[in-house]
């Protein structure tokens, strides 16, 4: 989930995250994909056993939190205003 605040969630990426998370939950519970299919277990059954949250909802919450953080920042620090020049040379070491 690290860095998910800035991910652009297209349909394909959402599907990849969902499939990967389902595989991780199966592994956590100790069920293989073939056992899941034989026993006719649904995603919700495995989620209830693993006590895991839906990753797409977690990502959405983190993204909204990051958006709020960015909106509260001082806008002047993001770019050099028009008419002002940057200093010449390499930036000083911090």
N, C-alpha and C positions, 0 to 999 in steps of 0.2 A: 504493500500500500504506500510505500515511500514514494513521494513525488506525485501521487495520484491527483493532487489538487490542481495540477496544470495539464492533465491529460485531456485530450479532446475525445470524447466518447462517441464514436461512430457505432453503427450497428454491428459491424464485424468485430471491433475491439470488445464491445460489451459481450458478445457471444463467446469470444476467446476467454475472457475473464470468468464468465459463468461456467464454462466447461472445465477450465483449470481448477476453479474453486470446488466444483463437484468432485473432481478426481481427488483433491486433497482431503475433502470431507470423507470420502469413501475410505481412503487410506487411514485416516484418523480413527474411524470406527472399526476398521478391519474387514471391510467387505470389498470383494473384487467386483469388477463390472459385470462379469458373467454371473456371479452370485446375486447381484442386484436384479439382473434380468430374469433369472430363474425364479427368485422369490417374489417378483413383481413389486419391488420396493420403489416408491416414488421419491423424488428429491426432498419433499417435505418430511418424509419418514427419516431419511438420513440426517437432515438438518436438525430434527428434534433429538436424535440420538447424540449428535455431536455438539449441540448447543451453540452452533455457529450462526453468525448473522449473515444476511444477504450482502455480498460484497458491493453490489451496485448501489444499494442504499447507503452504505458506509461511505463509498466514494463520493456520492452526491452530497452528503452532509459535509464531508471534508472540503469539497469544492466550494460550497456556499460559505463555509467558514473562512476559507482563504480569500474569497471575493470580498467579504466584509472587511477583512484585514487590509486588503489593498485599497479599498475605497476610503478607509479611515486615515490612510497615510497622507502626508503632505505632498501634493502633486508636483511642487516645484523641484523636488529632488530627482525626478525621473528624467529630465532632459535639460539641455541648456536653452534658456529663453532666446527668442529671436532678437538679434541685434547684439548679443554678447558673444565674445569669442572665447574659446578655450585657451588655456595657457599653452605656450609652446614647449615642446619637449616631452620627455617621458614623465609619467605621473610619479610623485614621490613614493618611496617605500613606506608601508604602514607597519 
